[in-house]
Amino acid sequence: MLDESERNMRAIGIEPVEVLLDMDEFETYCAERGLRNDGGTRAEYVARLLAKQTKR
């Protein structure tokens, strides 16, 4: 399924980026902010990680 999603994204010009999460850090992130571990929160967290990486 992931391969199909990657192919679909590439077909429309989006280059997917693999991001590995430290689940302990993510759980702490959620707890500190009172957030649920759901798709929206994971997307926000990954966006923050990527933003930090590109600032280097």
Buried (B, 14 or more C-beta within 10 A) or exposed (E): EEEEEBEEEEEEEEEEEEEEEEEEEBEEBBEEEEBEEEEEBBEEBBEEBEEEEEEE
